[in-house]
Amino acid sequence: MNRQAQIGETELSPCGLNPETVKHILEKYQLYREDIDKNMKTYTHFLLSYFGKKQIFTHYLQFLVY
């Protein structure tokens, strides 16, 4: 008999959350993922159009160095 069955808890996922909670979190993530992806594409497009590809690459290399 495992500990959860002894104290009458519902079955938990490996991370310690109720499976319904995990499902709810994943559903929320799916809703926001499209917005996040769209915003990242917009931001990347803005950087490329404003600074140009060469400067972005140089800035990225500087970021990696620091």
Rosetta blueprint (number, residue, H / E / L):
1 M L
2 N L
3 R H
4 Q H
5 A H
6 Q H
7 I H
8 G L
9 E L
10 T L
11 E L
12 L L
13 S L
14 P L
15 C L
16 G L
17 L L
18 N L
19 P H
20 E H
21 T H
22 V H
23 K H
24 H H
25 I H
26 L H
27 E H
28 K H
29 Y H
30 Q H
31 L H
32 Y H
33 R H
34 E H
35 D H
36 I H
37 D H
38 K H
39 N H
40 M H
41 K H
42 T H
43 Y H
44 T H
45 H H
46 F H
47 L H
48 L H
49 S H
50 Y H
51 F H
52 G L
53 K H
54 K H
55 Q H
56 I H
57 F H
58 T H
59 H H
60 Y H
61 L H
62 Q H
63 F H
64 L H
65 V H
66 Y L
